[in-house]
Amino acid sequence: MIRERAIRFSLVMVIFVIAITVPLWVPLYYVQLLDMSLSLGLTAMSFILLAGFCGMISFAQMAFYAMAAYVIGIGTMDVGWPVWALLPLAVAAAAFLSALFGAIAIRAKGVYFLMMTLALSQLFYGVGLEWESVTHGWNGIAGISRPEVFGFSLILTTPRYYMALFITALCYLVLRRIIRSPFGLALQGIRDNPTKMAALGFNVYLYRLFAIIISGAFAGVGGILGVYSTGVVSPHTNDLSAIVKVVLAALIGGVTRLEGGIVGAVITVFLISFTSQYTSRYWMVVGAVFMLVMLFLPNGVLGIKLKKPSSL
């Protein structure tokens, strides 16, 4: 146990040093990919919160992501509101949408909950596509301006990466604290045996609804990072390929650990970026890699068990 903790601590320190110094020794293109990976990874962590610790597989996380991105885009380009007002409004809008989706889908279980969230997500996709007077329809909103943070313009890739890194790390710590809190332990108990938890006096539906709202808020933060990374929000932000990316990131990294969302997101973004440069059928390559991971690493990359040293 001590050896395993020492190895994990060493790995964390190595990853921390690499994350802090990576803009100093890689081209800006790869820094941009890492920036995109962080927004996807934060959204994947919100997926893991529900799937891994609550037993609810949600395909609606990108809808919450897109909701926050639309608030930033519309508020910046059409209304002209200041950033300090838009940021909390975007997170609140994502949380409100998740509460609405959760109130509708909460009584469904298993695959029915999954399909309900997918249907609601595609309903939101349709709203973004058809409500042209607000969402700008198919083309969406492009050229969204980025603010300055402590005198550094987020138009530049490196400051934007460091901002995304800081916010993602902070959200990870908050999510980890939630999972280890009495609320998080109750969620895991509901995941394992909802009937017993209900008999003990826990309001199962209310706990699940709160978990959906919390995950929606964090997905909304991911949407804010994403819209500042790309400068664009459109119905494609919440299409099926975007939903698949979140699920891929979570499953490749491993849904039993929050860190799996970040690791899986980096692998997914870089894999899609590299393969799309060589073939238009890059999704076939991504699908093949995903199948190999599921066959040989069913618990994801972070599910690999460290071998204990053999005794003499």
N, C-alpha and C positions, 0 to 999 in steps of 0.2 A: 504493500500500500504506500509506504514512504517513497519507495523507488518510483512508483507510478506517478505520485504527486510531484516528485522532483523533475521527472521527465516532462510532465505537462507544464510545470512552471517554466522550465527552460524553453519549451516551445512557445509559450505565451510571450516570453521576453524577446525571443528571436523575431516573432511575428510583429511585436510592438516596434522593435528597432527598424525592421524592414518597412513597416507602414509609415513611420515618421520620416525615414530618409529616402523613400522610393522616388520622390520627384527630383532628387539630386543626381540620380544615376540611370534613369530610364528616359526615353523620349516622351514628349508631351502627349503623344497619341496613346501610349499605354497608361499614362496618368489619367487621361480622359476615360479610358475603359475602366480603370479602377474607381473613378468617380461614379460612373454609371453602375458599377457593381455594388457600391455602397447603398444606393437608393433601392436597387433590386433586393439586396441582402436584408435591408431593414424591413421591406415588405414581406420577404420570405420568413423573417423572424416572427412577424405578426401571424403568418400562416402556421408556423410551428407552434406558437402559443395555443392556437385552437386545435390543431391536428395532433400534436405530440403530447400536450398536457391537459387537453379537455376532451379529446376523442371526437372532435367535430372537424371534418374536412370541408373547408370553405373555398369555393371558387369565386368569391366576391371581393377578394382583397384588392384586386386591381381596380374595381369600381370605386372603392374608398380612396385609393391612390389617385385615380382620375378626378374624383370629386374635389380633393384638395388642390390638384393641379389646375382645374378649371377656375376655382376661386382665385388663385394667384393670377392666372392669365386674364380673366375678365376684369378683376379688380385693378390690375396694373395697366392693361391696354385700353379698356373701354371706360372704366370709371375714374381711374387715376388716384386711387386710394394709396396712402402711405404703406410702406412695408410693415411697420410695427403694428398696424391695424389688420393687415391681410393675413399675417402668419397665424395668430390665434384663431381668426375667423376660418381659415382653411382647415385647421385641425378640428375645430368645432363642427364644421360642415361634414367632414369625413365621419366624425363620431355620430352625428345626427343620422347620416345615411345608414351607418352600420346599425344604429338602434332601430331604424325603420325596417331594414332587412331582417334583423334579428327577431323583431316582434312577429314578422310574418313566418320565418322559417324555423323558429326555435322549437316548435313541437314535433318537427320532423326528425327522424333518426337515421343514422347510417347513410346509405346511398341516397335516400330520399332527401336528407338535408343537403347532401352534395349537389343533387340535381336542382333543388330549390334555389340554392345560392347561385348556381350557374344560370338558371333562368332569370333571376333578379339582376344578375350582372349584365346579361344580354339585353334586358329591358332598359337598363341604364345606358348601355351602348346605343340602343335605338333612340333614346332621348337626346343623346349627344349628337346623333346623326341628323335627326329631324328638326330639332329646335334651333334653327339657323339664326334667328334673331338674337339668341343669347350665346350659343356655343359656336357659332360660325359654321355649323354643319360639317360637311365632309372634310373641308380643308382645315378646320380647327383654328387655333390661334398660334401664330408663329411670330418670331422676333420678340419674345417676351424679355423685357429688360431685366438685368440683374442688379441688385443693390450693392452698396459698399458696406463692408463689415470691418470696423476698426481701421478705416482708411484704405483697405484693400478691396479692389473691385472684383466682384465675382464673375466678371466677364473673363478674367484670366483663369486658366485651368488650375494652376497650382494653389492659389488661395481658395478656390472653390473645392478642390480636393480636400484640403485641410479642414475646411468648414464641415464638409460631409463626413469626414473621418471623426471629428470631434462629436458631432451630433449623433452619429451612429453608435459610437462607443458609449455615449451618455444614455441613449435609449436602450442599449444592451444591458447596462448596469441597472436601469430602472426595471426592465422586464425580468431580469434575474432576481431582483429583490421581490417583485410581485410573485414570481413562481415559488419562492422560498417563504413567503408570508403565509399566515393562516388561511387567507383567501386562496392563494395558489395551491396549498395543500388540500383544501376542500375541493377545488376544481379537479385535482388528480384523483381524489376519492370518488368524485362523481363520475369521472371517466371510467374508473375500474368497477364501480358498483353503485349506480345511481339509485337503485331501489333501497339499498341499505342506508345510503346517505339521506334519502328522503325520510326513512324511518327514524333516523337520528335527529330529525327536525330541520334539516337543511332544505331551503327552497331551491330545488334543482334548476327550475326554469329561470329563476332570477339570477342565480349564479352564472348560468350559461349566457344569459343575455348580457350581463356585465362583462363577461369575457369577450363576447363579440364586439361590444362597444370599445373596450380597451384595445383590442386588436385593430379595430377600424381607425382609432385615433393614431396608432403607431404607423399603420399603412398610409394614413394621411400625411404624416411627417415624411415618409418615404416619397410620397407624391410631390411634396414641396422640394425635396432634394432633387428629384427627377426632373421637374419642370425647370429648375434653375440650371441643371446640367445640360439639358437639350435645348431649352428655350422654346419648346413647342408642346402644345397639348391638343389632342384631337380624338375623335372616336377610336382611332387605332391604338390609343393609350390603353384602352380597355377591351381590345379584341381578343379572340381566342388564342392567338400566338402569344400575346402578353400574359394571359392567364397561365398558359403552359410554361412560360419561363419561370414564373414564381414557383409553380409546383416542381419543376425540374430542379431549381436551385435548392429547395427544401429537401427533396428526396435524395439528391446527389450528396449534399452535405450531411444529411441525417436529421430526422425529425425528433430525435430524442434529446438533442442539445440545441440551444439557441445559436451557438456558434456555427452550427451547420448551415444556417441561412446565409451567413457571410461567405463561408468557404464554398458552398454550392453556387452562390451568385458569381463569385470570381471565376470559377470553372466554367459556368454556363456562358457568361458574357464573353470571355476570351475564346471559348470554343466556337461560339456562333460568329464572332468577329473573324477569326482565322479561316474557318471553313467557308464562309460566305465569299471570301476573296478568291477562292479557287473553283467553286462550283455553285450553280444556282439551286442545286438540290441539297443544300447544306442541312436542311432539316432531316434528311435521311441519315446523314452522318451523326447529327446530334441524337437522333432516336436510337441509332445503333450503340453509341456510347452509353446512353441512358440504360439500355437493356443490359449491357455488360456490367454496369455498376449494380443494377438490381440483381443480376445473377450471382455475382461474386462478392458484392458488398451490399447485402440487403438492408443493412442498417446505415448505409451511407459511408462516406469517407471517414467521418469522425466516429463511426461505429466499430472501427478496427480495434481489436483488443490487443493490448501490449502483452507479449509473452513473458511469463515469469521465469526467472533464471532457474535452471535445473539444479537441484540439490545434489551434492556429492554423496 
